[in-house]
Amino acid sequence: MDSASTREVAGSAEVTEPELPPIVAFEGVSKWYGNVIGLNKLTLRIPAGVTGLLGPNGAGKSTLLQLATGQLYPSQGKVTVLGQSPWNNAGLMRHIGLCPEQDAFYEWMTGFDFVRTCARLTGMGRRDAKEAAETALEIVGMTANMRRAIRGYSKGMRQRTKLAQALVHDPRVLFLDEPFTGTDPVGRHEMIQVIRGLGASGRSVLVSSHVLHEVQSLTPNIVLLHHGRLVAQGHVRQIRDLIDGHPHRIVLVCEQFRALAARLVSWSDVEGLKIMDGKSALLVETRKPDAFYSQLPALEATERMGIREVYSDDDNLEAVFKYLVSR
């Protein structure tokens, strides 16, 4: 770990480097696009298991994932995955799976056709590709909808299908870029369970997000990026102690947002509510985000408020990052 760029977290000593060889390693890596710096002299070692990659939008998370999956070549430094450079390395790609943030579907295809085609592109024969696609779609809970055209899929179903294509060739390492974006509370909870299962099956998973609670639901091991630099790496509880000093602001996009506000005002972990009429949404403030998030799926399942999306503003993470960087 680069002691010059990694800060002590919540008064605790910096986490020591693991003894085992890292799954992903960045050694003095910089990536710039003209005058824009994506990563700045990043030195980082990511161990086996599930790791959360946290940072606000523009922190360099997507650049890091694109370098690790061989889509970009570093302007400076060295990147290795499973001990090999990912750039122009077709053999290594057979052991890597990527679930990108952006959608890139042929809308007329069914989910099954899309995932099967991705399997064929890895070199599988017709029969193996069919079986692999069915298995991957079953893992992510898309069996019932895999014969439908993608154009009719919800955001959550699209995210699951992208995850299935990342899994279809049975990779050792998975890179997931904002996999919860746009999902509803129930779909988000189910996706978290799927990713937990992937980690329990022995795969190493790097999950990118700008919302801390999502990552904490998956793993205690996190990496914090800010302006392309490594700010901190360690146990999520240490970061949680810092962030809990600031109220969490959570937006709920909901059809019955006024009825939902009346329901949430009685929750002890809700400190403030603001109705966002123009967006058909609520802005909730809480200092106990874990308790708040844990109750949402049951509320939606029983009362059908029509919660379509849940997301957290970057403000709180930004405050913590500024605190860490200025220390």
Secondary structure, 3 states (H helix, E strand, C coil): CCCCCCCCECCECCCCCCCCCCCEEEEEEEEEECCEEEEEEEEEEECCCEEEEECCCCCCHHHHHHHHCCCCCCCEEEEEECCECCCCCHHHHCCEEEECCCCCCCCCCEHHHHHHHHHHHCCCCHHHHHHHHHHHHHHCCCHHHCCCEHHHCCHHHHHHHHHHHHHCCCCCEEEEECCCCCCCHHHHHHHHHHHHHHHHCCCEEEEEECCHHHHHCCCCEEEEEECCEEEEEEEHHHHHHHHCCCCEEEEEEECCHHHHHHHHCCCCCCCEEEEEHHHCEEEEEECCHHHHHHHHHHHHHHHCCCEEEEEECCHHHHHHHHHHHHC
